[in-house]
């Protein structure tokens, strides 16, 4: 790689990406740089956090979180911009909702939500236009991403050619569903090649995923030439992306075997029937519009009948305060929620049943690949 970059080693990139999950500061960046290189980092560093612009730009509602770092020293000819997109978090600190994981389902797995991609692009464009380009100097533009963040950065590069280079670590690769949703020209080519109705998006789930993967990777091959992946062979996302329909691998891959012998999990994942994954995608696609308009809470309620906002009201309820006045309303809404759960949960369980009905064969595969023992299967699952 080009060692003229400020963050020029895999170790530097990995540590900066990891720091994005807490709080990137100038002092922390300088400390990491010194620990990795033995040199002081003496130049101007400006940091822009997406959370500071959420209201102004109307971003972050689907879990997007990112940071832009600007390294600048006019005398040394240094003008580098790093755009980092955060990966999946268990829950969002402002909502206590697993927004990223719902986006993983609706945005990546079935490809019918594009908000994190658009939020990332909106944030990039705003910072570049208002803070970086104002001096009209040329700059090097680099993208970083891990996990879900790696997915977003790849989409930006593949579809918009935003960056000079993109470095990805243990990413969630894009799916052809995502690409078809965003890139209408690509969808037109799919429609022609696979004889699909352009305006019937759900037909894409009926295409042979192996043929669609080949077509997509060839279509975007050139667009991925400046994307560099560093992937642990045993990383769960890497294994899932190799065994689950939809994922494509675009760019240059360096795969590292950090825990020898863990390919047994890959063998296990290969045993899950593709037709059952397809059935789950089709089931979830029915609720994509609800998720797109009402977010996590709306999708959860549509899928299961569970009203997250109502449950939160109970969590904060104080019987010995004026909250007592809310009891009638809570009672009415609770009865309604129970009724909704009764109606909707069977369909939800049926969707999960595509995997549950194969649980015995899946468990047998787990035994055969040494993930669990026969005794564990017998005692815990039968």
N, C-alpha and C positions, 0 to 999 in steps of 0.2 A: 504493500500500500504506500501511498504518498506520505513520506515522513515529514513533509512540510506542514502538515496539519497540526494544530495545537494538540488535539486529542488523537494521537497517531498510533496508539497501540490498542490491542483488544482489551487489555487490562484497564486502561484509562476509560475506554468507552463503556465497558461493563460497569465500572464503579460509578461513573456519572449517571448511567441509566438507573442503577440501583438507588442512587441518591434521590432520583426524581420521585420515588415513592414516599419520601419524607419531606424534605425541604431543601432545595438547591440554594445555596448562598455563595457569595464570592469567596468567603473565607474557607468554606468546605471544598470548593473547587481548587483553590490554591493549595490546600493541605493535601488533597489527593494527588495533585500534579507533582508536588514535591516528593511525596512518598513513592511514587512510581518512577520518577525520572531523576531525582536527586538535584533538581534545578528549581530555582524560584521562578514564579510566573509573574513577571513585572510588566503589566500592560493594563489597559482599560478593559474592565469586564462589566457588562450590563446584563441584567437578568430580567426577563419578562415572564410572569406567571399567568396562565390563562384565567385562574380564579379571580384575578384582579380586573378582568375585562368581561366577566360573564354577563353582567347586567347590560353593559354598553353594547356588546356584540350579540346578545341573546344566544349564548352558547352554554354547554355543560349540562343540559337537561337530561341527556341520555348517558351521562357518566364521563364525557370527554374531559381529560385533564392533560395539559401540556405546558412545556416551558421552552423559551427561546433564550439562548445564550449568545451574546455578541462579544467577541474578542477583537480589540482594536489597538493598533499602534501604527500611526501614520509613518513615523520615521523608519520603522522596521518593515514596512510594507505588509503588515498583518491586518486583515479585515475578513474575519471568519464568523459565520452565523450557523449555529447548531439548533435545529428544531427537534425537540424530544417529545414524543407522545408516550404517556404513561400506560402501562399494561393493566390487566384486570385487577380490581381490588375486591376484597370480600364484601364490603359495604361502603357506601359513600358517607363521608363524615357529616355532610349537611343533611342527608335524608335518611340515613340508616337503612337504605335499600341496596340490594345487590344489583344496581343498575347495569354494571358492566356485564354481569353474567346473563341478564335478560337480553342485552344487546348481542352477546355472543350467540344466543339462540336465534333471535330475529334478524340481526344484522349480518352475521357471518354464516351460520349454519343453513338458514333458508334464504338469506340475501335480500330481505325485504325491508330493511331499514338502513338508511345511509347517513344518519345524523352525525355520528362520530367523525366520519370522513369529511362531511361538510363543515362541521365545527372546527376541525383541525385546519382546513383550508382557509376558513374565514379568519381564524386567529393568526395564521401565518401571514396572510395578505395584509391584515391591519398593521401588524408590527413592522413588516418589511416596508410598507408604504409610508408609515408615519415616523419610524425611528431609524431605519437602516438606509433607505435610499435617499434621504434628505441631503446627504453630502455628495450624492451623485458619483460616488466612487464604486469601482467594481469590487465585488466581494465573493468569497467562496461560500457556498450554501450546502450544508450537510444535514441529512436527516438521521435520527437515531430512533430505534423502537425496540421494545421487548414485549413478547406475548401479544396481547390485543394491540398495544402500541405499534408493534412491528407490522401488524396487519394494516393499520391505518397509514403508516408511512409508505408501505409498498403500494397501496392504492394511489396515494398522491403521486408517487414517482411513475408508476405504470401508466396512469391515465393523464397526468399533467406534465410529466418530466420536470418537476419542480426543482430537483436538487442536482448538484454536481456529483454527489455520491450519497448512498444510503447504506447505513450499517445496521444490521438486524441481529438480535440475539434471541434464540429460542422463541421464535415467533409463532403466532397463529397465522398460517398462510392465507392468502385470499381464496375465496371460492369463486367458481364460475357463475354462481348465482349473484354474488355481489357485483361482479364485473358486468354482468348482463343488465342488472338493475340500473347501474350508473352510466354505463357506456352504451348509448343507443345505437351507435354505429356497429359495435360488436354484436348487439342483439339482432340487428338487421342481418348480419352475416350468419348468425346462428339460425335465424328464421329461414334463410335461403338454403343453407347447407343441410339442415335437419328437417326442413319442410314444416316449420312451426308457424302458428298464427302470431304475428308480431305483438298484438295487444293482449294475448293470453299468456301472461308470464308463467302461470303454474304449469304449463306444458313442459317447461324446462326440466321438471322433476321426472318426466317420463323418458327422457333421453338416456341412452346407455352411458353411464358415468365415465366409463373407460374411454369411449370415443370422444366424449365431450372434453375430457381432461386433455387428450392429445391435441384436439383442435384448439383449445384455449391456450395451452402452453406454446404452441407453434405461433399462434396469432400474436401473442405478446412477448415473444422471445427477444426481439430487439429492444423493446421497452425496458427489459430487466437487466440490461448489460452493466449498469452502474449500481446494481443492488448487490450487497455483499452480506451473506448469511453466515453466522457462526452458531452451529447447532450441536447440542449434546445428543448423541445417538439415542440415549435412553430417556430424553425429555418426553413427557407425556404428550404434549402438543404435537411434537414431531411424529410420535407413533400414531396418534389419532389421525393426523393429516395424511399418513401413508395408507391408512386402512379404511377411512370413511369417505364416502362419496362427496364430491364437491370441491375438495381442496386441490389447488394447483401449485406447482413449485416453479417459480420464475426468478432468475438471477443466478448468482454465483454462490455455490454452497461449499463451506468447509465444515465437515461433520467430524466431531470428536467423540471417541468412545471413552467416557470418563468412568463408567461403572461396567466393566466387562461382564457378560453373561445375562444381561437384562433383556436380551432380545426375546425371551420367553413371553414377555407381556405383548410384544408385537405379534407373536404367533397367536396369542389368545384373542387379541382384538380382531384379527383376521377371521375368526370363527363367527363373529356376529353377522347374521344374514343381511345383505344389502337391501333386500326387499322390506325388511323391518325398519331400517333407517329411512328408506323412501317413504314408508307409511307415516312415520313420525313427522317428516318434513311436510307432507301434504296436510296432516292434521294441524300443525302449527301455522301453516300458511293461511288458514281460515281466520286466524286471529291477528294477522299482521297489521291490518288497518286499525284495529283497536290499539295495538301497541304504538303505532305511529302517531296516533292522535292523543292517547291518554297515558302513554308511558307505562312504567312498571306496574303501578297500582291498577290501571285499567286492564292490562293484560292478565295480571293475576286474578282479578275478579272475573274476567271473561272465561278464563281457563278453568277455574276451580270454584268460583262463587265467593271466595274469601275476600272480604273488604278490609284492606290493610289500614285505611284511615279510621275505620270504626274500631279496630283492635287497638290502634294508638290512643283513641279516646278513652278506652278502658284502662290503658296503662297509666294515663295521667289523671284518672278519676279519683276524686277525694270525697268520700261519703259525708265527711263532717264539714263541708264547705258549701258554697253556693252551687257546686256541681250537682247537688242533690236535685236541682231543678231540671237537670238534663235526663233524669231517669226515664220518664215516659218516652222521650225521643230515642234514647238508647235501646229501650226495650223493643220498640217498633222496628228499628233498623236491625237489631239482632235477630228478630224473628224472620225478617226479610232475608238476611244473610244466610241463615240456616236453610231457608227454603231454596235459595239460589245454589247453595252447596249441594243440597239433596238432588237438584236437577242436573247440575253441571259436573259434579265429581265423577259419576259413572263414565261419562265420555272421556274424561281425563285419565281415569284408571284404565279404560279400554286402550287408549293410546299407549300408555306405559306397558300394557299387556302384550304389545308386539315384541317387547323384550322379555317380559315376565313369562310368556308362554314357552319361550325357548330357554328358560333358566336352567333346565336340566342339561341340555346340550352345551350351554355356555359353561356350566359348572364342570361338566365332563372335560371340556376343552381346558379349563383352568387346571384340572388334575393332570391331564396329559402333558401340559406345558410346565408342570411343577410349580405353578403359582400357589396352589393350595394342595394339601394332602387329601387322600381319600377319606381319612378319618374326619378331617375338618369339614369336608363336604357333607358327610353323613350326619355329623353331630350338629352342625349349624344350619343346614339348609333343607334337611329332609324331615 
